[in-house]
């Protein structure tokens, strides 16, 4: 799941630092700047987005001329569609999910299987809102269709995972994520999936929760949710149920250093991810996470009425409050079975 893209990017870094000529190093820098600037939502077609996408083809031509093989491979990975390799890519993604299932000794608990099966029969979409994000919200892999952790039906078979758009602009990584049925967490994808009855899982707190992590307060788990109401609004528009989900075992997967300050916050907001240093298993920088057991608990659904264009702020606040209450209750019901969480509490910001 991790060594493939990160191993390649490590080779790129070695090439950049030791073997590359000055011209190739300049091309490296230009490419990474352009990769970060790529449109986050590929479905939005306008002049700016078209120009940004066209620049990648310029980089491909330049990399051929300069014989910069690593830049060429990365630029091509961004130029090709998300679903590059089609069904063969999906098979790779299925294999990745199954290996992750073994590595993390995945455990899942469904509080109401019948409710999930009922959504499948209604051919509606279900929104699975998973917390926390931690350094990486990789607990979402538990919803991969190939793992068959959900009841048989449309919800399981059409499941998608919505991840940070910045990751979907990262070379190589974006292709692997797409093979693992991931899409950018953008409004057009939200609406498209809800309209067509495609279920998805995402982390509503997002990468903002990374900036709020505080190792000096180990008894608290900080969730950034009080201002995250957009998914509730869409659930009310389309009448889709929201399933609160908590992922035990993410905490402590990495040792990390997060730079603080207003400048870092501005950079984070501009590029869509937190520039941080983290150490995985065997303290390898940017390595694979430690093999803690992952326990994903899916709570009972919050049934939202279909209000269409008549959703009010009062409706949103009401169901958002229900979601926060249900998520906290879900955590409290199951934390006693998790040794590392028994004395901890959620801090919702």
C-alpha positions as CSV (number, residue, x, y, z in Angstrom):
1,X,0.0,0.0,0.0
2,X,2.8,2.4,0.9
3,X,6.2,1.2,-0.3
4,X,5.3,1.3,-4.0
5,X,4.6,5.1,-4.4
6,X,6.9,6.2,-1.6
7,X,9.7,4.0,-2.7
8,X,9.5,5.5,-6.2
9,X,9.4,9.0,-4.8
10,X,12.4,8.2,-2.6
11,X,14.3,7.2,-5.8
12,X,13.3,10.5,-7.4
13,X,14.7,12.4,-4.4
14,X,18.0,10.5,-4.6
15,X,18.2,11.2,-8.4
16,X,17.4,14.9,-7.8
17,X,20.0,15.2,-5.0
18,X,22.9,13.2,-6.5
19,X,22.6,12.4,-10.2
20,X,20.6,15.1,-11.8
21,X,22.1,17.9,-13.9
22,X,21.2,21.5,-13.2
23,X,18.7,21.5,-16.1
24,X,17.0,18.3,-14.8
25,X,16.8,19.8,-11.3
26,X,15.1,22.9,-12.6
27,X,12.6,20.7,-14.5
28,X,12.0,18.7,-11.2
29,X,11.1,22.0,-9.4
30,X,8.9,23.2,-12.2
31,X,7.1,19.9,-12.4
32,X,6.3,19.7,-8.7
33,X,5.1,23.3,-8.7
34,X,2.8,22.5,-11.7
35,X,1.7,19.2,-10.1
36,X,0.5,21.1,-7.0
37,X,-1.2,23.7,-9.1
38,X,-3.2,21.2,-11.1
39,X,-7.0,21.7,-10.7
40,X,-8.4,19.9,-7.7
41,X,-11.7,19.1,-9.4
42,X,-11.0,17.6,-12.8
43,X,-14.7,17.8,-13.7
44,X,-14.6,21.6,-13.8
45,X,-13.7,22.8,-17.2
46,X,-12.6,26.4,-17.6
47,X,-9.7,28.2,-19.3
48,X,-7.5,28.2,-16.2
49,X,-7.9,24.5,-15.6
50,X,-7.3,23.7,-19.3
51,X,-4.1,25.7,-19.3
52,X,-2.8,24.1,-16.1
53,X,-3.5,20.6,-17.5
54,X,-1.8,21.5,-20.8
55,X,1.4,22.5,-18.9
56,X,2.0,18.9,-17.9
57,X,2.3,17.9,-21.6
58,X,4.9,20.6,-22.0
59,X,6.8,19.0,-19.1
60,X,6.5,15.6,-20.7
61,X,8.1,17.0,-23.9
62,X,10.8,18.8,-22.0
63,X,11.6,15.6,-19.9
64,X,12.0,13.6,-23.2
65,X,14.4,16.3,-24.6
66,X,16.4,16.3,-21.3
67,X,16.2,12.6,-20.9
68,X,14.8,13.1,-17.4
69,X,13.2,9.6,-17.0
70,X,11.8,10.1,-13.5
71,X,10.1,13.4,-14.3
72,X,8.7,11.8,-17.5
73,X,7.2,8.9,-15.5
74,X,5.7,11.2,-12.9
75,X,4.3,13.7,-15.5
76,X,2.7,10.8,-17.5
77,X,1.1,9.5,-14.3
78,X,-0.6,12.9,-13.9
79,X,-1.5,13.2,-17.6
80,X,-3.3,9.8,-17.8
81,X,-6.9,9.5,-16.5
82,X,-7.6,8.4,-12.9
83,X,-8.8,5.1,-14.1
84,X,-5.7,4.3,-16.1
85,X,-5.3,0.5,-16.7
86,X,-9.1,0.1,-16.1
87,X,-10.0,-3.3,-14.7
88,X,-6.3,-4.3,-14.3
89,X,-5.8,-1.3,-12.1
90,X,-8.8,-2.2,-10.0
91,X,-7.3,-5.7,-9.5
92,X,-4.1,-4.0,-8.3
93,X,-6.2,-1.9,-5.9
94,X,-8.0,-5.0,-4.6
95,X,-4.7,-6.7,-3.9
96,X,-3.5,-3.6,-2.0
97,X,-6.6,-3.6,0.1
98,X,-6.3,-7.3,0.9
99,X,-2.7,-6.9,1.9
100,X,-3.6,-3.9,4.1
101,X,-6.4,-6.0,5.7
102,X,-3.7,-8.6,6.8
103,X,-1.1,-6.0,7.8
104,X,-3.5,-4.1,10.1
105,X,-5.4,-7.2,11.3
106,X,-8.6,-5.4,10.3
107,X,-11.6,-5.7,12.5
108,X,-15.0,-4.3,11.7
109,X,-18.1,-3.9,13.8
110,X,-21.5,-3.0,12.2
111,X,-24.1,-1.9,14.7
112,X,-26.9,-2.2,12.2
113,X,-26.3,-4.4,9.2
114,X,-30.0,-4.5,8.3
115,X,-30.0,-0.7,7.9
116,X,-27.1,-0.8,5.4
117,X,-28.9,-3.7,3.5
118,X,-32.1,-1.6,3.5
119,X,-30.3,1.3,1.8
120,X,-29.0,-1.1,-0.9
121,X,-32.6,-2.2,-1.6
122,X,-33.8,1.4,-1.9
123,X,-30.9,2.0,-4.3
124,X,-30.0,5.1,-2.4
125,X,-26.5,6.4,-1.5
126,X,-25.2,6.1,2.0
127,X,-22.7,8.6,3.5
128,X,-20.1,7.0,5.8
129,X,-18.5,9.8,7.9
130,X,-15.3,8.4,9.4
131,X,-13.2,9.9,12.2
132,X,-10.5,10.6,13.1
133,X,-8.1,11.7,10.3
134,X,-4.8,11.4,12.3
135,X,-1.7,11.7,10.1
136,X,-3.5,9.8,7.3
137,X,-7.1,8.7,7.3
138,X,-6.2,5.3,5.8
139,X,-8.9,3.5,7.9
140,X,-11.2,4.2,4.9
141,X,-9.6,1.2,3.1
142,X,-11.9,-1.0,5.3
143,X,-14.8,-0.1,3.0
144,X,-13.1,-1.4,-0.1
145,X,-15.7,-3.5,-2.1
146,X,-13.2,-6.4,-2.4
147,X,-12.9,-6.8,1.4
148,X,-16.7,-7.5,1.6
149,X,-16.9,-6.0,5.1
150,X,-20.4,-4.6,4.4
151,X,-23.6,-6.6,3.8
152,X,-24.0,-7.7,0.1
153,X,-25.8,-5.2,-2.0
154,X,-25.4,-1.9,-3.9
155,X,-23.9,0.0,-1.0
156,X,-21.0,-2.3,-0.8
157,X,-20.5,-2.9,-4.5
158,X,-20.5,0.8,-5.5
159,X,-18.5,2.1,-2.6
160,X,-16.1,4.9,-3.2
161,X,-13.6,6.7,-0.9
162,X,-13.3,10.5,-1.1
163,X,-9.8,11.7,-0.3
164,X,-7.9,15.0,-0.3
165,X,-7.7,16.5,-3.8
166,X,-4.0,17.3,-3.1
167,X,-3.3,13.5,-3.0
168,X,-5.2,13.1,-6.3
169,X,-2.6,15.5,-7.8
170,X,0.4,13.7,-6.4
171,X,2.3,11.7,-9.1
172,X,2.1,7.9,-8.9
173,X,0.1,8.1,-5.6
174,X,-3.0,9.4,-7.5
175,X,-3.1,6.4,-9.7
176,X,-2.8,3.9,-6.9
177,X,-5.5,5.7,-5.0
178,X,-7.8,5.6,-8.0
179,X,-7.2,1.8,-8.3
180,X,-8.4,1.6,-4.7
181,X,-11.7,3.3,-5.8
182,X,-10.8,6.7,-4.4
183,X,-12.0,10.1,-5.8
184,X,-11.3,13.7,-4.9
185,X,-13.4,15.1,-2.0
186,X,-15.0,17.8,-4.1
187,X,-18.6,18.9,-4.4
188,X,-19.1,17.7,-7.9
189,X,-18.2,14.2,-6.8
190,X,-20.4,14.4,-3.8
191,X,-23.4,15.4,-5.8
192,X,-22.8,13.0,-8.7
193,X,-22.6,10.0,-6.3
194,X,-25.6,11.1,-4.3
195,X,-27.6,11.6,-7.5
196,X,-26.7,8.2,-8.9
197,X,-27.0,6.2,-5.6
198,X,-23.3,5.6,-5.2
199,X,-22.2,5.3,-1.5
200,X,-19.0,6.7,-0.2
201,X,-16.8,7.1,2.9
202,X,-14.8,10.2,3.7
203,X,-13.3,11.9,6.7
204,X,-15.3,15.1,7.4
205,X,-12.6,16.6,9.7
206,X,-10.1,16.3,7.0
207,X,-6.4,17.4,7.1
208,X,-7.4,20.3,9.4
209,X,-7.3,17.7,12.2
210,X,-3.6,17.2,11.6
211,X,-2.9,20.8,12.5
212,X,-4.8,20.3,15.8
213,X,-3.0,17.2,16.9
214,X,-1.2,17.8,20.2
215,X,1.0,15.0,21.7
216,X,1.2,17.0,25.0
217,X,-2.5,16.1,25.5
218,X,-2.6,12.3,25.0
219,X,-5.9,11.9,26.8
220,X,-7.8,13.9,24.1
221,X,-8.6,13.1,20.5
222,X,-9.3,16.3,18.6
223,X,-11.9,16.2,15.9
224,X,-12.5,19.3,13.7
225,X,-16.2,19.0,13.0
226,X,-18.1,22.0,14.3
227,X,-17.8,23.8,11.0
228,X,-18.0,20.8,8.8
229,X,-21.7,20.9,7.8
230,X,-21.6,20.7,4.0
231,X,-22.1,16.9,3.9
232,X,-25.1,17.2,6.2
233,X,-26.7,19.8,3.8
234,X,-26.2,17.4,0.8
235,X,-27.6,14.5,2.8
236,X,-30.7,16.5,3.5
237,X,-31.0,17.6,-0.2
238,X,-31.0,14.0,-1.4
239,X,-32.5,12.3,1.6
240,X,-29.5,10.0,2.2
241,X,-28.6,8.4,5.5
242,X,-25.4,9.4,7.3
243,X,-23.6,6.6,9.2
244,X,-21.2,7.8,11.9
245,X,-17.9,5.7,11.8
246,X,-15.0,5.6,14.2
247,X,-11.7,4.1,13.4
248,X,-9.7,2.8,16.4
249,X,-6.0,2.1,16.0
250,X,-4.9,5.0,13.8
251,X,-3.5,6.9,16.8
252,X,0.2,6.3,17.2
253,X,0.7,4.9,13.7
254,X,3.4,7.5,13.2
255,X,5.9,9.6,15.1
256,X,5.7,13.1,13.7
257,X,6.8,16.7,13.7
258,X,4.3,19.3,12.7
259,X,5.6,22.8,12.1
260,X,3.4,25.5,13.6
261,X,2.7,29.1,12.8
262,X,0.7,31.4,10.6
263,X,2.9,30.9,7.5
264,X,2.6,27.1,7.7
265,X,-1.2,27.5,8.0
266,X,-1.3,29.6,4.9
267,X,0.9,27.1,3.0
268,X,-1.4,24.3,4.1
269,X,-4.5,26.1,3.0
270,X,-2.9,26.9,-0.4
271,X,-1.7,23.4,-1.3
272,X,-4.4,21.3,0.5
273,X,-2.2,19.3,2.8
274,X,0.0,19.8,5.8
275,X,3.8,20.0,5.2
276,X,5.0,17.8,8.0
277,X,7.7,15.2,8.8
278,X,6.5,11.8,9.9
279,X,8.2,8.5,10.7
280,X,6.7,5.1,10.3
281,X,7.7,1.6,11.2
282,X,11.3,1.3,12.2
283,X,11.4,5.1,12.3
284,X,11.7,5.2,8.5
285,X,10.9,8.8,7.3
286,X,7.7,8.8,5.3
287,X,7.5,5.1,5.7
288,X,4.7,2.6,6.2
289,X,2.6,3.0,9.4
290,X,3.2,0.8,12.4
291,X,1.1,-2.3,12.3
292,X,-1.5,-1.4,14.9
293,X,-4.8,-3.3,14.7
294,X,-7.4,-1.2,12.9
295,X,-10.9,-1.5,14.3
296,X,-13.6,0.3,12.2
297,X,-16.9,0.7,14.0
298,X,-20.0,1.7,11.9
299,X,-22.8,3.2,13.9
300,X,-26.5,3.3,13.4
301,X,-27.8,5.5,10.6
302,X,-29.0,9.0,10.9
303,X,-32.0,9.1,8.6
304,X,-32.2,12.5,6.8
305,X,-35.4,13.6,5.1
306,X,-35.3,14.6,1.4
307,X,-35.7,18.3,1.4
308,X,-34.3,19.2,-2.0
309,X,-33.8,22.9,-2.4
310,X,-35.8,23.7,0.8
311,X,-33.0,22.9,3.2
312,X,-32.7,25.6,5.9
313,X,-29.8,26.4,8.2
314,X,-32.0,25.2,11.1
315,X,-32.3,21.8,9.4
316,X,-28.6,21.6,8.9
317,X,-27.8,22.6,12.5
318,X,-30.3,20.1,13.8
319,X,-28.9,17.0,11.9
320,X,-25.3,18.1,12.3
321,X,-25.9,18.2,16.1
322,X,-27.4,14.7,15.9
323,X,-24.3,13.5,14.0
324,X,-21.9,14.9,16.6
325,X,-23.9,13.4,19.4
326,X,-24.1,10.0,17.7
327,X,-20.4,10.0,16.8
328,X,-19.4,10.7,20.4
329,X,-21.8,8.1,21.7
330,X,-20.4,5.6,19.3
331,X,-16.9,6.3,20.6
332,X,-18.0,5.9,24.2
333,X,-19.8,2.7,23.6
334,X,-16.8,0.9,22.1
335,X,-13.7,2.6,23.7
336,X,-13.7,0.3,26.7
337,X,-12.9,-2.7,24.4
338,X,-9.8,-0.8,23.1
339,X,-7.0,-0.7,25.7
340,X,-5.4,2.4,24.3
341,X,-8.6,4.4,24.3
342,X,-10.3,3.5,27.6
343,X,-9.2,6.7,29.4
344,X,-9.5,9.0,26.4
345,X,-12.2,11.4,25.4
346,X,-13.2,13.3,22.2
347,X,-12.6,17.0,21.9
348,X,-14.8,18.3,19.1
349,X,-13.7,21.7,17.7
